[in-house]
Amino acid sequence: MSAVPPNLLPLHRRATSCILKIWKMKSDSHQRLQKILAQAGYGSRRACEQMILQGRVRVNGQVVTQLGTQADPQRDVIEVDGQRVRLLETHTYILLHKPAGVVTTRYDPRAKRTVMHLLQGVSTPVFPVGRLDADTTGALLLTNDGELAYRLTHPRYGVPKTYLVEVRGEVKDPTLRQLGEGVVLEDGPTAPAQVQRLRYQPQRQTTFLRLTLHEGRKRQVKRMCQAVGHPVVRLHRERFGPLSLHDLPPGAWRHLTAEEVAALKRAVGLPA
């Protein structure tokens, strides 16, 4: 390679600098496909990964099924089920007091009612963050902020979820310690939890507990209580991270305040 003449060195340096900046901008604009879909409000990253694996996503006309695929949301044509993906300029955050008998999903042809049927007046597409069983009531967050949803449900961030639980039988101190220290389930031992015995009801032969978890396995509270010999009778989620229902009645919803959104983001290391 020939040397650059001394009189052309400044020009050469500027040209090289510009090329590197352009290369960096191009590199920075490419993101993993599931992250782009999550940012566009199609669900959490995990839900978007399933869309990709199911062959529902196209990039520039080509079906993509590889999870590591990257794209540029500004330059590439990205489609889900034939509809072009457009990034959201703003996000929506909703707290719902989920009643019993309602399924936590965006769509289920077998269900009479889903949580989406309760969001009258909400025009922006949102999705539930995590899930509550049909017979479980309480605090449920819905949003179109995929990155926040991903972090809120990832065990790495340990977002606390507090439940009011009614179980069969009288729960004694050794069982409380067992629930708090960890219970061995079929998918491994549970992480330490905070457990409080509230009261025993002799006439119903049930005990009320307050249980705070920092992980979110499927049906975890029910499986933990079943494992220690006290099946769940009723389950209600009082808090999700910093969010509390307060006096929000069952079936009602409200938008989060700016302070609540900021608190959620701080809890998972996102800029508020």
Secondary structure, 3 states (H helix, E strand, C coil): CCCCCHHHHHHHHHHHHHHHHHHHHHHHHCEEHHHHHHHCCCCCHHHHHHHHHCCCEEECCEECCCCCCEECCCCCCEEECCEECCCCCCCCEEEEEECCCCECCCCCCCCCCEHHHHCCCCCCCCEECCCCCCCCEEEEEEECCHHHHHHHHCHHHCCCEEEEEEEECCCCHHHHHHHHHCCEECCEECCCCEEEEEEEECCCCEEEEEEEECCCCCCHHHHHHHHCCCCEEEEEEEEECCEECCCCCCCCEEECCHHHHHHHHHHCCCCC
